[in-house]
Amino acid sequence: MPLLIVALGVVVLLIMIMNFNINTFISLVVVSFLIALALGMPIGEIVGSIETGMGGTLGGIALVFGLGAILGKLIADAGGAQRIAMTLIDKFGEKRIQWAVVVVGFVLGIALFFEVGLVLLIPIIYQISKQLKIQFLWLGLPMATALSVTHAFLPPHPGPTVIAQEYGANVGVVLVYGLIIAIPTLIISGPLFAKVARKFVPSAFEKEPTGSMASIGKAKQFKLEDTPSFGISAFTALFPVILMGASTILTLIQDSMGISDNLFFDIVEMIGAPTTVMLLSVLVALYTMGVARKIPMKQIMQSADNAVAAIGMMLLILGAGGALKQVLIDGGVGDYVAQIFEGSTISPLILAWLIAALLRLAQGSATVAALTTAGLVIPMMAGTGVNVELMVLATGAGSIIASHVNDTGFWIVKESFGLTMKETFSTWTVLETLISVCGLVFVLILSFFV
């Protein structure tokens, strides 16, 4: 059975990493080969599948992470992250700083991809935790929750936007319902869960920040008057949000007014792509955090070199995670799960959540799980009268459940915060499951009113 093969593969991976201390990247590649063979993939296709998975994953995130790390390091080394951190502390106070971080993560998360939000915010979170002498993960986990919730439920993120198109749902209504569901889900899965997690996994919270992204936030401390102004620092950090937000608004206007594609909107689409956004943001930061402060270009480029060196191994691990995911997809694991539910009579909302959850557990990709689910349940929706906007949200909730070793998001969080495998399972995997379950519960409650 494909699901049994996947489960055994995960066990082998954990043994290699946790018991034998084999490098995570090497372990992922080895297990990808073993699972491909066990699933009966043709020998001649295995290497191609692994290379496709690795290339597809890195093609999507390597530039974003590389440029994002440089942007974060430039802001940190110039004292901009310290200035933003001190201003947030002054405005919100130490007692409310965790909620301040959650709000910032949620607002930025609406416009930014999960990965972009993470590389931008971690250096600032690091500075806040250092200034207040509070635990890095105590702030970082709720911030990551905010980014994940917006990624799962709110257009213009790719998942909910594409699913809405598949179901024929109104994207604006999905956004409104998504906000209604996202806010209570964030409160439960963010600050409230962090309190519980700190009791059950104290080691994850007590350690010094050692992750790849945390090291980007490490910079010498400045006298506050020697740092860039808050306005310039915030503008530089928020520049990706401004670009992505403007691009999204213009695209929504185009869709709502039925304007056909032309050169202007092609340019808007290109500028709004994460890679372009991060490149332009780095160029802005080179000026605001470097040239404008009369810092020699050689020194600025040293910061860039240090940033890229810090995330080198993380990128390899993310690529290998993508290779494992591709093997599971090409090996037919998703198709097997789909067959299980043929002819089911369960409520469409619960069915959509359940299929997406099982597909996510089996093959790792939230987007693939969501799109496959849409294709399966659309025929089953006929004549049920189910609200299609809620179907979008139920599918999105199921598609992010239980992030584990076949999901690149799992490795992003593990490497960013410097967690062990056990700590990542006990915090991030549980957290994603909580978001998923809360999302379904609030969708079902909302279904009584709409």
C-alpha positions in Angstrom: 0.0 0.0 0.0 1.4 3.4 -0.9 0.4 5.0 2.4 2.3 2.3 4.3 5.3 2.8 2.1 5.2 6.6 2.9 4.9 5.9 6.6 7.9 3.5 6.6 9.9 6.1 4.6 9.2 8.8 7.2 10.3 6.4 10.0 13.6 5.6 8.1 14.2 9.3 7.6 13.7 10.1 11.3 16.0 7.2 12.3 18.7 8.4 10.0 18.5 12.0 11.3 17.8 11.5 15.0 19.5 8.2 15.8 22.5 8.2 13.4 22.9 12.0 13.2 23.2 11.8 9.4 23.0 15.2 7.7 19.3 16.1 6.9 20.0 16.8 3.2 21.7 13.5 2.7 19.0 11.7 4.6 16.2 13.2 2.5 17.9 12.3 -0.8 18.5 8.7 0.3 14.9 8.3 1.5 13.6 9.8 -1.7 15.4 7.0 -3.7 14.2 4.3 -1.3 10.5 5.4 -1.4 10.7 5.8 -5.2 11.9 2.1 -5.5 9.3 0.9 -3.0 6.5 2.6 -4.9 7.5 0.7 -8.0 8.5 3.7 -10.1 10.4 2.8 -13.3 14.1 2.8 -12.5 14.9 5.1 -15.4 12.5 7.8 -14.1 13.6 8.0 -10.4 16.6 10.3 -10.9 14.6 12.6 -13.2 11.8 12.8 -10.6 14.2 13.7 -7.8 16.0 16.3 -10.0 12.6 17.8 -11.1 11.5 18.0 -7.5 14.7 19.6 -6.3 14.8 22.1 -9.2 11.1 23.0 -9.0 11.4 23.7 -5.3 14.6 25.7 -5.5 13.4 27.5 -8.7 10.5 28.8 -6.7 12.2 29.8 -3.5 16.0 30.0 -3.9 16.0 33.5 -5.3 13.3 34.6 -2.9 15.3 33.3 0.1 18.6 34.4 -1.2 17.5 38.0 -1.9 15.3 38.0 1.2 18.3 37.0 3.4 20.4 39.8 1.9 17.6 42.3 2.5 17.2 41.2 6.1 21.0 41.3 6.7 21.4 44.8 5.1 18.6 46.1 7.4 20.1 44.4 10.4 23.7 45.4 9.9 22.7 49.0 9.3 20.8 49.1 12.6 17.4 49.3 10.8 16.1 46.1 12.4 17.2 47.5 15.8 15.4 50.8 15.2 12.1 49.0 14.2 12.4 46.6 17.2 12.9 49.5 19.7 10.0 51.5 18.2 7.6 48.5 18.4 8.7 47.9 22.0 8.2 51.6 22.9 4.7 51.7 21.3 3.3 48.4 22.5 5.3 47.8 25.7 6.9 44.5 26.7 3.7 42.9 27.9 1.9 43.3 24.6 4.9 42.8 22.3 3.8 39.2 21.3 0.4 40.5 20.1 2.2 43.3 18.3 4.3 40.8 16.4 1.2 38.7 15.6 -0.6 41.8 14.2 2.5 42.8 12.1 2.8 39.2 10.8 -0.9 39.1 9.9 -0.9 42.4 8.1 2.3 41.6 6.2 1.1 38.1 5.6 -1.9 39.2 3.6 0.4 40.7 1.0 3.5 38.5 1.3 4.2 34.9 0.6 5.0 32.8 3.7 8.7 32.5 2.8 9.1 36.3 2.1 7.4 37.2 5.4 9.6 34.9 7.3 12.9 36.2 5.9 11.8 39.8 6.4 10.5 39.4 10.0 12.9 37.0 11.6 15.8 39.6 11.9 13.4 42.0 13.5 12.0 39.3 15.9 15.6 38.5 16.8 16.3 42.1 17.7 13.2 42.4 19.8 13.9 39.2 21.7 17.5 40.4 22.3 16.4 43.9 23.5 13.8 42.5 25.9 15.7 39.3 26.8 12.7 37.2 26.0 12.6 33.8 24.2 13.1 34.0 20.4 10.5 31.3 19.7 8.0 32.9 22.0 7.7 35.7 19.5 8.7 33.7 16.3 6.1 30.9 16.6 3.0 33.2 16.7 4.5 35.3 13.9 5.0 32.2 11.7 1.4 31.2 12.6 0.1 34.6 11.3 1.9 34.1 8.0 0.6 30.5 7.7 -3.0 31.4 8.5 -3.0 34.2 5.8 -1.3 31.8 3.4 -4.1 29.1 3.9 -7.2 31.2 3.9 -6.8 34.6 2.3 -6.6 35.6 -1.3 -4.4 36.8 -3.1 -2.3 33.9 -1.9 -2.0 31.2 -4.6 -3.8 28.4 -2.7 -7.2 30.1 -2.0 -7.1 32.1 -5.2 -6.6 29.1 -7.5 -9.1 26.9 -5.5 -11.6 29.7 -5.8 -11.2 29.6 -9.6 -11.6 25.9 -9.6 -14.9 26.0 -7.6 -16.1 29.1 -9.4 -16.2 31.0 -6.1 -16.2 34.8 -5.7 -12.7 35.8 -4.6 -13.9 38.9 -2.7 -16.4 36.8 -0.7 -13.7 34.2 0.0 -11.5 37.0 1.4 -14.3 38.3 3.7 -15.2 34.8 5.0 -11.5 34.0 5.2 -10.9 37.0 7.5 -13.8 35.8 9.7 -12.2 32.4 10.0 -8.6 33.5 10.1 -8.7 35.9 13.1 -10.1 33.4 15.7 -7.9 30.7 14.2 -4.8 32.9 14.6 -5.6 33.8 18.2 -6.0 30.1 19.2 -3.1 28.7 17.1 -0.7 31.7 17.8 -0.4 33.3 21.2 -2.6 30.8 23.1 -0.9 27.7 21.6 2.6 29.2 22.3 1.7 29.2 26.0 0.9 25.5 25.9 3.9 24.6 23.7 6.3 26.4 26.1 5.1 24.1 28.9 5.4 20.9 26.9 8.4 21.7 24.8 10.5 24.0 27.0 13.8 23.1 25.2 12.6 24.7 22.0 11.9 28.0 23.7 14.9 28.1 26.1 17.7 27.7 23.5 19.6 30.6 21.9 18.6 31.4 18.3 20.8 29.1 16.2 18.8 28.9 12.9 20.0 30.0 9.5 17.6 32.9 9.4 18.2 33.9 13.0 21.9 34.4 12.3 20.9 37.0 9.7 19.4 39.1 12.5 22.6 39.0 14.5 24.4 42.4 14.1 26.3 44.7 16.3 24.3 46.9 18.6 24.1 50.6 17.8 23.3 53.7 19.8 19.8 54.5 18.8 20.8 57.9 17.3 23.3 56.1 15.1 20.6 53.9 13.4 18.5 54.9 10.4 15.2 56.6 11.2 12.2 54.5 11.8 10.5 55.9 8.7 13.4 54.8 6.4 13.9 51.5 8.2 10.2 50.6 8.0 9.9 51.8 4.4 12.8 49.5 3.4 11.4 46.5 5.3 7.9 47.1 3.9 8.9 47.8 0.4 8.1 44.2 -0.7 4.6 44.7 0.8 4.1 47.9 -1.0 5.1 46.4 -4.4 3.1 43.1 -3.9 0.1 45.0 -2.5 0.0 47.4 -5.4 0.4 44.6 -7.9 -2.4 42.6 -6.3 -4.8 45.6 -6.2 -4.2 46.4 -9.9 -4.7 42.7 -10.8 -8.0 42.5 -8.8 -9.2 45.7 -10.6 -8.3 44.1 -13.9 -10.3 40.9 -13.1 -13.3 42.7 -11.7 -13.6 45.1 -14.6 -12.9 42.4 -17.2 -9.9 44.2 -18.7 -7.9 42.1 -21.1 -4.2 41.6 -20.7 -2.0 44.2 -22.2 1.6 45.5 -21.8 0.8 47.5 -18.7 -0.7 44.5 -16.8 2.1 42.2 -18.0 4.6 44.7 -16.4 2.4 44.8 -13.2 2.4 41.0 -13.1 6.2 40.8 -13.5 6.9 43.5 -10.9 4.5 41.8 -8.4 6.2 38.4 -8.7 8.1 37.5 -5.5 11.5 37.3 -7.2 11.2 40.7 -8.8 9.8 42.2 -5.6 12.8 40.9 -3.6 15.3 42.1 -6.2 13.9 45.6 -6.3 13.7 45.6 -2.5 17.4 44.7 -2.2 18.3 47.5 -4.6 16.4 50.0 -2.5 18.1 48.6 0.7 21.5 49.0 -0.9 20.8 52.7 -1.1 18.8 53.4 2.1 20.8 51.1 4.4 24.2 51.6 2.7 24.9 54.3 0.1 22.8 57.0 1.8 24.6 56.3 5.1 28.0 56.6 3.3 28.8 52.9 4.0 31.5 51.6 1.6 30.1 49.3 -1.1 32.7 46.7 -0.1 31.3 46.6 3.4 27.7 46.4 2.1 28.6 43.4 -0.1 30.2 41.7 2.9 26.8 41.7 4.6 25.3 40.2 1.4 28.0 37.5 1.3 27.4 36.6 5.0 23.6 36.4 4.4 23.9 34.0 1.5 26.5 31.8 3.3 24.1 31.5 6.3 21.3 29.9 4.3 23.3 27.7 2.0 22.6 24.4 3.7 19.0 25.4 4.4 18.4 25.8 0.6 19.8 22.3 -0.1 17.5 20.8 2.6 14.5 22.6 1.1 15.4 21.3 -2.3 15.7 17.8 -1.0 12.4 18.1 0.7 10.9 19.1 -2.7 12.6 16.0 -4.2 10.8 13.8 -1.7 7.5 15.5 -2.4 7.9 15.0 -6.2 8.7 11.3 -5.7 5.4 10.9 -3.8 3.4 12.7 -6.4 5.0 10.8 -9.4 4.7 7.6 -7.5 0.9 7.9 -7.5 0.4 8.4 -3.7 -2.2 11.2 -4.4 -4.1 9.1 -6.9 -4.3 6.3 -4.4 -5.8 8.6 -1.8 -8.3 9.9 -4.4 -9.6 6.4 -5.1 -10.5 5.9 -1.5 -13.2 8.5 -1.5 -14.9 7.7 -4.8 -18.7 7.6 -4.3 -18.5 9.0 -0.8 -21.7 10.5 0.7 -20.1 12.7 3.5 -21.0 16.4 3.7 -19.1 18.2 0.9 -17.4 20.6 3.4 -16.1 17.8 5.6 -15.2 15.6 2.6 -13.2 18.4 1.0 -11.3 18.9 4.3 -10.7 15.2 4.7 -9.5 14.5 1.2 -7.2 17.6 1.3 -5.8 16.5 4.7 -5.0 13.0 3.6 -3.4 14.2 0.4 -1.3 16.7 2.3 -0.2 14.0 4.8 0.7 11.6 1.9 2.5 13.9 -0.5 3.4 17.1 1.4 2.4 19.9 -1.0 -0.5 22.0 0.2 -1.1 23.4 -3.3 -1.2 19.9 -4.9 -3.5 18.6 -2.1 -5.9 21.5 -2.6 -6.0 21.4 -6.4 -6.4 17.6 -6.4 -9.2 17.9 -3.9 -11.0 20.4 -6.0 -11.0 18.1 -9.0 -12.4 15.2 -6.9 -15.2 17.0 -5.0 -16.6 19.3 -7.8 -18.6 16.3 -9.3 -19.8 15.4 -5.8 -21.1 19.0 -5.1 -23.8 18.9 -7.8 -27.2 19.3 -6.3 -26.0 19.7 -2.7 -26.4 23.5 -2.6 -23.2 23.8 -0.6 -21.6 27.3 -0.4 -18.7 27.3 -2.8 -16.8 30.0 -0.9 -16.9 27.9 2.2 -15.7 24.9 0.1 -12.7 26.9 -0.8 -11.9 27.6 2.9 -12.6 24.0 3.9 -10.2 22.7 1.2 -7.6 25.3 2.2 -7.9 24.2 5.9 -7.4 20.5 5.1 -4.5 21.2 2.8 -2.2 22.6 5.5 -2.7 19.9 8.2 0.2 18.3 10.0 3.2 19.7 8.2 5.9 17.1 8.4 9.1 15.8 6.6 7.6 15.8 3.1 6.6 19.5 3.3 9.2 22.2 2.5 7.5 24.4 5.1 8.5 22.0 7.8 12.2 22.3 6.9 11.9 26.1 6.5 10.7 26.4 10.1 13.1 23.9 11.5 16.2 25.5 9.9 15.0 29.1 10.4 14.5 28.7 14.2 17.3 26.1 14.7 15.0 23.4 16.1 15.6 19.7 16.5 13.3 17.2 14.6 11.4 16.4 17.8 11.0 20.1 18.7 9.7 20.9 15.1 7.1 18.1 15.3 6.0 19.2 18.8 5.6 22.8 17.8 5.2 23.4 14.1 3.4 20.1 13.1 1.0 20.4 16.0 0.4 24.1 15.2 -0.4 23.5 11.6 -2.8 20.7 12.6 -4.5 23.2 15.0 -4.9 25.8 12.3 -6.4 23.1 10.0 -8.9 21.8 12.6 -9.8 25.3 13.8 -10.3 26.3 10.2 -12.8 23.4 9.6 -14.7 24.1 12.8 -15.1 27.8 12.0 -16.2 26.9 8.4 -18.8 24.6 9.8 -20.1 27.2 12.2 -20.2 29.9 9.5 -22.1 27.5 7.2 -25.1 27.8 9.6 -25.3 31.6 8.9 -24.5 31.9 5.1 
